Amino acid sequence: ILMSGCLGEGVYERGEARGIDQERISIVTRLLSQGKSIEEIENLTGYSKSFIIDTKELGMTAMLHLDKF
């Protein structure tokens, strides 16, 4: 029983972490769409420069794929 409880907690924590990541991505995407620079977003949010750049590149890649349809 103890092991299944731990497993359940791990699954919950991963889901919670994904929600936090999605929220962070949404914030960065919104600020980028408002014309904020990477440095401005870094200062406003405290997120790492690499996270902001990765999010920006992910968004650009997604847009390229959508253009194909």
Order of alpha helices (4+ residues) and beta strands (2+ residues): alpha-alpha-alpha
